[in-house]
Amino acid sequence: MTKKITDNQMRNWIGSDNTERDAIAILVCIANGDYKPSLLKKEVLQFNDTL
């Protein structure tokens, strides 16, 4: 079974400061191929496992 990322998990990973700016920067990296969606998912899940 594949884990899905929730809104809360993504909010935790991005953080509360400058959320919009950080989210846009992440999306730009994904769109340009500099940051793979699978890596993003892995990092979000790992981060949330530490909470």
C-alpha positions in Angstrom: 0.0 0.0 0.0 1.3 3.4 -0.9 1.2 6.1 1.7 -0.5 9.4 0.7 0.7 12.7 1.9 -1.9 14.7 3.8 -2.3 18.5 3.9 -1.2 18.5 7.6 1.9 16.5 6.8 2.9 19.0 4.1 2.1 22.0 6.3 4.4 20.5 9.0 7.2 19.9 6.5 7.0 23.4 5.0 6.6 25.1 8.3 4.6 28.2 9.3 7.0 30.9 8.4 6.8 32.1 4.8 4.6 29.2 3.8 3.5 30.6 0.4 7.0 31.6 -0.6 8.5 28.2 0.4 5.7 26.3 -1.4 6.2 28.3 -4.6 9.9 27.6 -4.5 9.3 23.9 -4.1 6.8 23.8 -6.9 9.3 25.7 -9.2 12.0 23.1 -8.4 9.6 20.3 -9.2 8.4 21.9 -12.4 12.0 22.4 -13.6 13.0 18.8 -12.7 15.4 19.9 -10.0 13.4 18.1 -7.3 11.7 14.8 -8.0 8.2 14.3 -6.6 9.3 10.9 -5.1 12.0 12.7 -3.2 9.6 15.2 -1.8 7.2 12.5 -0.7 10.1 10.6 1.0 11.3 13.7 2.8 7.8 14.7 4.0 7.1 11.2 5.3 10.5 11.0 7.1 10.0 14.5 8.7 6.5 13.6 9.9 7.8 10.3 11.4 10.0 12.4 13.7 7.1 14.5 15.1 
